[in-house]
């Protein structure tokens, strides 16, 4: 299973670096920083990144649902049953995906993704400290 992070500017590269800092080098993790070089179109970056993958399943993560990166990946994966797209990249999501063993069955892959997303999102919350907690820490 290949995992490809794609974002506007350098978010995907930073996400990859941070994930590898935590979990070690990941051979199946790639990052695409879109729009940094006007001479390189995102569809060309996508083609170059998947060129040697063969029929192996690929999960793409885009930075924001409905953004241009997400829309271009949506067009790119259209008709490819072994390509999957998740919008709303976050570090907890990337770490969960890296730590999961996936089969090559598209139905099972989708089911695992559906299970992973709520786990990753559950770490997003507003942290409110009381005056007592603030004074205890400092």
N, C-alpha and C positions, 0 to 999 in steps of 0.2 A: 504494500500500500504506500503510495506516494502522497505526501501532504505538501501543497503549494500555497503559500501565503502571498496575497497580492493586495497592494494598497496604493493610494495616492502618495507620492513622495516616499519617504524612507521608513514608514511605520512597519511594513512587513519585514524589512531587514533588521530593524531593532527588535521586533518580536522574535525573529529567528535567533538572533544573538542571545537574547535574554533566556529563551527556552533552552538553548544549548548550554548556557551558563548554569542553569539549574539541573538539567537532565543529562548533560554531556553531549558530545557531537552526535548529530542525528543524520545518518546517511540518506534517509528518505524525506528530508525536510528541505524545501526550497523556498526562496523568497523573491518576489518580483516587486521592484519599486517603479511604479508607473510614472510617466511624464517627467522624469528627471532629464532626459535627453530627447529633444524634439525630433531627432533623426531616427529614433527607434519607437515604432508603434507598439502598443500593448498587444495586439493580436500576434505580431511577430515575436514578442517576448514569450508569449504563451506557447507558440509553436516550437520555439527553440528549447523551452524548458521541458516539454513533454516528448521531444523528438526521439529520445532513446528509451522511453518507458515501455513501449510495446503495448500489450493488452492489460497490463497491471492497472488495477483501480486507482483512481486519483481523487482525493478530496481537495477542493479549492476552498480557501477562506478569503473572503473579501472584507474590506474594512467597513463598508457601510451599504446597507440595503438600498437599492435604487440609484446608487452613485454610478458614475461612468465605468469604474473598474468592474463593479458588479454586473452591469448591463453587458459589457463586452465579454466577460466570462460566461454569462448566460448564453449569449449567441455562440460562443466557442464550444460549449459543451452540448449544445442542442443536438439530439439524436445519438449521443454517446452514452450508452447505458452503464458504462463503468466509470463515468465522471460524475462527481457530486459537488454541489456548491453550497456553502454555508455563509451567510452574510452576518456581519457583526463580530469581527475578529476580536478576541480578548486573550490575554495570557492564560487565564484558567481554562479556556476552551482549547487552546493550543496544547497545553500540558495534558489535558484529559485525552485528546486525540492521540498524542504521542504515546501515552501510556496504555492505549487500548490495542488489543490484538484483533485485527479484522480478518474475516474470511474474504474470498473473492466473489461471494454471492451478493449481487446488488440488493436483494431484499434484506439480507442480514446486515449489510452495511448501513442501509437507511434506518433500520431499526436501532442499531447501536448509536447512530448519530442522534436519533430522536431521544435516546436515553441519556446521552452525554450532555446535550444542550442545557437541560434544566439543572444538572449538577454544576456546570460551569457558571451559569447565571446566578445560582444560589449564593455565590461569593460576592455578589454586588449588592451593597447595602449602604445606607447612611449610618455612619458611626457618630453617635451623640454621647458625649461624656458629661457626667454631672460635675458640679463644682468639687465634690469630694474626690472623684476619680482624677480630675485635673490636678488637684493639690497633692494627691498621693504620688503621682508620677514625677512631680518636679520638686 
